[in-house]
Amino acid sequence: MSEEEKLLKEAKKWPWEDRLFHKNWKVRNDANIDLAGVCDSITDPKDPRLRDFGPFLKKTLADANAPVQEKALDAVIAYLRAADADAGRYAKEVCDTVVAKCLIGRPKTVEKAQMVFLLWVELEAVEAFLDAMEKAIKNKVAKAVVPAIDVMFQALSEFGAKIVPPKRILKMLPELFDHQDEKVRASSKGLTLELCRWIGKDPVKSILFEKMRDTMKKELEAELANVTGGARPTRKIRSEQDKEPEPEAVTEAVGSGPSVESAPEAPPEIDEYELVDPVDILIPLEKSGFWDGVKAAKWLERKEAVAELTKLASTKKIAPGDFTEVCRTLKKVITDVNIAVAVEAIQAVGNLARGLRTHFSGNSRMLLPILL
């Protein structure tokens, strides 16, 4: 028996930490293989060994030796399959390490890295996954960006929009549309089309199209014609996997005619308001000269001042704030002797109501009597 064989045999008796981080790569390789085997044998997600293994995951994935790193990914995959949502405490550090160390590796390494991400989604560590994706898409190496976009596509396609929030993805896409790498642009287009399957074409077009180059718009417009709704998840999160499936309604066939397949369901109606970030309009309003303008003697100056508010309030979602004084002023302006000024004030009120929604309810009670 060679010295190396003796070392490998002896190493099997050592604590996990000594094996996983030994200077000899073959010792580390064997340790990861054995760790994967142990995790594969665990049937109880509360097995205390899983808690013991958790702190090792981050460091094993950062191994500089490519074959060892791939075995480390196998071990992490086995660990995540055996674990439950309690493992989420390690999600951030593991996802960040995979982004930093595994997305520019060999094709098989990248594929296994994507499996790790999807397993974290399955364990409901979606925020950690998307936080890591935000870092991944900023990588200067396009080779690392493409698999990040592709795994977001997979996560959305498999788990659906209820588990993977479209809002987070929508915020990431604009900077990818103008990426210098053609493959990144192609992947981002595919992800945009997948979003359309889940939340509908109109919300995606409304939010994203203004941020696209004309070329990308034309390409997407052409492909949107082929996008159909009715997207359904094909994979459940772990906590839902053991639950009984809901019985599907079965309609009895009438007569002996041929059965007719039901039409695909339309995508669930998504409120675009929930997909966009709120915009603070009070600060720019203060800087706009609104307060002096509404008191001007000339009607045109008053109208222009109110029009500035109308414009600011036209944003899709307004950040909540103290609009009491603004609404008191509008209440007076609505009764302006000049009809053009009054109409502009009513338009401003309408925009505020649409942008603030429930946050406008208090002020709406102040304005309603004058509007009626």
RAJO-V829597 format. One record per pair of residues at least 24 apart in sequence whose C-alpha atoms are under 7 Angstrom apart, sorted by the first residue. I is the first residue (numbers start at 0). J is the second residue. Records with the same first field share a line. If there is no record, write none. Layout:
BEGIN
I->J  J
END
This chain:
BEGIN
19->59
24->67
27->67
28->67  70
31->70  71  74
32->70  74
34->74
35->73  74  77  78
38->77  78  81
39->77  81
41->81
42->81
44->81  82  83
49->82
53->89
56->93
57->92  93  96
60->96  97
61->96  100
69->108
72->111  112
76->115
79->118
83->122
84->122  123
87->124
90->119  124  127
91->127
94->127  128  131
95->131
98->131  135
102->143  146
103->142  143
113->150
117->154
121->235  236  237
122->236  237
123->236
125->163
133->171
141->180  183
144->183
145->182  183  186
148->186  187
149->186
152->190  193
156->232
157->232  233  234
158->232  233  234  235
159->231  232
160->197
166->274  275
173->207  210  211
176->211
192->223
196->226  227  228  230  266
197->228  230  266
198->266  267  268  269
199->266
202->271
228->264  265  266
229->263  264  265  266
230->266
272->315  316
275->316
276->316
277->316  317  318
278->316  317  318
279->317  318
280->311  312  317
284->308
298->337  340
301->340
302->340  343
305->343  344
306->343
308->347
309->346  347  350
312->347  350  351  354
313->350
314->354
315->354
316->354  355
317->354  355
319->355  358
323->362
326->362
330->366  369
END
